[in-house]
Amino acid sequence: MVAWLVSAWARRSGSWTPQHDEAPVTHTITGACHHDCPDACAWTVTVEDGRAVQLRGVGDHPFTAGELCPKVNRLLERVYDPARLLHPLKRVGPKGTGEFVPISWDDAIAEIADRWRSIISDDGPAAILPYSFDGTQGIIQKGILARRFFAALGTSDIHRHLCGVTAWQGAAAVCGTPFGIDPEDLRHSRTILLWGTNTLITNRHLWPFIDEARAAGATVVVIDPVRTTTADRVDQFVQIRPGTDVALVLGLIHVLDRIGLLDAEWLASRTSGWDDLLGSAAPWTPASTESVTGVPAETVEWLATTFATRRPAAVRSLVGPEHREHGFEIMRAIAMLPAVTGAWRERGGGLARSTQVWWEEAFGLDDEELAAPARSFNMARLGEILTDESLAPPIRSLFVHNSNPAVIAPDQGRVIDGLSREDLFTVVSEQFMTDTARYADIVLPATSQIEQLELSPGWGHLYVSLNQPAIDPVGESRSNNDVIRAVATALELDDPSLQETDESLIRSLLDRDHRWLDGITWDRLVANGWARFTLPDHHLPHEATVFRLGPLEHVAVASVDPAGHPLQLISLKQHTKFLNTNYAQFERHRPTPPEPRLEIDPTDATDRGIETGTLVRVHNERGAITLTATVSSRLQPGLVSIPFGWWHQAVPEGRSVNVLTNPAVPDDDTGSAAFHDTWVEVTPLAPSP
């Protein structure tokens, strides 16, 4: 009996190895990737005697087609990594030092409940703030129960607008509900503008559809301030000055009108505000467009003519251009181009953007009636919120799941100052000791995707995937929803909806009466793993839409910021092996050399006496970090780049690129932060040996 118990525990922990005289019990479980990526790859997990031994892409999936990206094809190493958190932890040292001792789940949940009762008694539930984002983008574990729980408790909340919302708003201002074309329909396009998106790095499974279009004669263009990996693989690279996208759109519209390539009947019947838009475009000759954007006048002429005449024509843009103070106007302008030309009339024409809106519509993700939060803050303002001494009541507790704000949030210095507060009771649910978890009072071990039930969307395609748990939770890890259920019980919240099972949540979503879900059932997903939304083969998402045009205004970009810093900083997702802050701590996922580097244009490097290998200080009024420089022709004068997603340990100062970035958000507190409106100076320290 004792031997059986030891074996059962070992199987559950994932550490059990079968005896040589036992035949291994092998089975395969279907699932899908959970990362914040458009592709949401379908996969299978092979399990032997309770341990996952192989992860493979599903070959017959029409979009991901059996390929897992370099980030995910070593996922099992992450699941069984020796550094993984396996037990609840309680802080015993100063915040940030990572000094913890194991405690039981009962003690962890009891301490959370006791501390929250005390805070609510003293300052009310508004003093508690949940903070989460897309550490998992699965519908179930991302936050359905968490939203219910914190609404029932009456806490503060955040606008989860760090990324994506401004792009949504800009497209919605033109298109109404901002549906884009099915990304797979790009195979039918004959002109494709990849506008501010590095498809080969961030959306690799879309590339075969672009290649298919090129094989049929399509012209593919990249419009970007940086010569990305994708830019090296297309027919034309248009290197635009940072933040001048509106000017380029106005220049294109000017050319289209001047040479008579617009359909007056379409504009009259299917748009509003055309005269105002035409008035905005009137001054933007190719020469004036070149003077602002840096795009040669002849390229402006060619690009306008190509987009209007080589049809179907599509713009592919995700979230890259939105991270500016006038990001809404940029995304609105980009959405106007296919509306003006009538590109939406043809299959493969229009705007190919995030498909997230399809998921929100089909599953009614915002339809659930919940109590309004006591107050809400844009998540980009976390540093300000945690350090604001005038905030009443102050935030006295932070609950973090699916996120690593110490790395991803802008104005990192203030974020760390806030997390360092001894009077801030912080709980973090995590798989590893992240930079945020090091500042927690209680750390809870979280399950990985192969240990939890999930309904997985992809914001780059239209396939629903069911992720079934392949193994028992490793160690004592628990899913986000299991944590919420336990805390709700400890706080004696008796609403039955707070105890709903994950399977029940999925079944309820699939049972919604929506035409796109016809035929997509729990049993079908269990059997097949995935299913496409039920749409006609030739689906045009805006067959009756009247597109809203109107005046457009280019916001001039200064040559230096008010503090005198002369270089614009852009933080890019440059690595194929880690996404956002996931995997950056794993040696096999790092690039060569295994460190973040500053990229700088040759002109700016020469002016500062910098060569490749020079140690430099990158600084502004918010902070400074020390990096090794790489002189690169991928950029342009006045623009430098530092990769996003590195943990603090990668830099001598114990900080990352977001110690420099601009935390400004729109005046109404909605929309993305202006990460790319960041200005710095770069000072050489010493050449590397």
KABEL-V134097 format. One record per backbone hydrogen bond with DSSP energy under -0.5 kcal/mol. NH is the residue of the N-H (numbers start at 0). CO is the residue of the C=O. If there is no record, write none. Layout:
nh co
NH CO
NH CO
This chain:
nh co
4 0
5 1
6 2
7 3
8 4
9 5
10 6
11 7
12 8
13 9
13 10
14 9
15 9
21 18
25 23
26 46
28 44
30 42
32 40
36 34
37 201
42 30
43 55
44 28
45 53
46 26
46 44
47 50
48 24
48 46
50 47
52 45
53 45
55 43
56 65
57 41
58 56
60 57
64 60
65 57
66 63
67 65
71 68
72 68
74 71
76 73
77 73
77 74
78 74
79 75
80 77
83 80
84 430
88 442
89 100
90 440
91 98
92 98
95 437
96 93
97 437
99 97
100 89
102 87
107 103
108 104
109 105
110 106
111 107
112 108
113 109
114 110
115 111
116 112
117 113
118 114
119 115
120 116
121 117
122 118
123 118
123 119
126 123
127 124
128 396
129 155
130 398
132 400
132 401
134 401
136 33
138 454
141 137
142 138
143 138
143 139
144 139
146 142
147 143
148 144
149 145
150 146
151 147
152 148
153 149
154 149
155 124
155 127
156 374
158 376
159 157
160 158
167 163
168 164
169 165
170 166
171 167
172 168
173 169
173 170
174 170
175 171
176 174
178 176
180 350
184 181
185 182
186 183
187 184
188 185
189 311
190 311
191 218
192 313
193 191
193 220
194 192
194 315
195 193
195 222
198 196
200 197
201 197
202 198
205 202
206 202
206 203
208 205
209 205
210 206
211 207
212 208
213 209
214 210
215 211
216 213
217 212
218 189
219 217
220 191
221 235
222 193
223 221
223 237
226 633
227 225
231 227
232 229
233 230
234 219
235 219
237 221
237 235
238 236
239 223
239 237
240 292
243 240
247 243
248 244
249 245
250 246
251 247
252 248
253 249
254 250
255 251
256 252
257 253
258 254
259 256
260 255
263 261
266 262
267 263
268 264
269 265
270 266
271 546
276 272
277 273
278 274
279 275
280 276
281 277
283 280
284 282
288 284
289 285
290 286
291 287
292 288
293 289
295 293
298 295
299 295
300 296
301 297
302 298
303 299
304 300
305 301
306 302
307 303
308 304
309 305
310 308
313 190
314 349
315 192
316 314
316 351
321 318
322 319
323 321
326 323
329 325
330 326
331 327
332 328
333 329
334 330
335 331
336 332
337 333
338 334
339 335
340 336
341 337
342 337
343 337
344 341
345 342
348 345
349 312
351 314
351 349
352 350
354 458
357 354
358 354
359 355
360 356
361 357
362 358
363 359
364 359
366 363
369 367
373 154
376 156
378 158
380 377
381 378
384 380
385 381
386 382
387 383
387 384
388 386
390 387
395 126
395 393
396 126
397 424
398 128
399 397
399 426
400 130
401 428
406 403
407 403
408 404
410 657
410 660
411 657
413 410
414 410
415 411
416 412
417 413
418 414
419 415
420 417
423 420
424 395
424 422
425 423
426 397
427 441
428 399
429 427
429 443
433 431
437 433
438 435
439 436
440 425
441 425
442 88
443 427
445 429
446 477
450 447
451 448
453 466
455 453
455 464
456 454
458 36
459 37
460 457
463 530
464 455
465 528
466 453
466 464
467 29
467 465
469 449
470 449
475 85
476 473
477 444
482 478
483 479
484 480
485 481
486 482
487 483
488 484
489 485
490 486
491 488
492 487
493 491
497 494
498 495
499 496
504 500
505 501
506 502
507 503
508 504
509 505
510 506
511 508
513 511
516 513
517 514
519 516
520 518
524 520
525 521
526 522
527 523
528 524
530 463
532 461
533 515
534 532
538 536
539 537
540 538
542 539
546 269
546 544
547 173
548 271
548 546
549 272
555 553
557 555
560 564
563 560
566 679
567 637
568 677
569 639
571 569
571 641
573 571
578 581
581 578
583 580
585 582
586 584
588 585
589 586
594 592
597 627
598 640
599 629
600 638
604 600
605 601
606 602
607 603
607 604
608 604
608 605
609 604
612 628
613 610
614 685
615 626
616 682
617 615
617 624
618 616
618 680
619 622
622 619
624 617
626 615
626 624
627 595
628 613
629 597
631 599
631 629
634 631
638 635
639 567
640 598
641 569
642 596
643 571
649 646
650 647
653 650
658 655
659 656
660 656
661 674
665 669
668 665
673 663
674 672
675 322
676 673
677 568
677 675
679 566
680 618
682 616
684 614
685 614
687 612
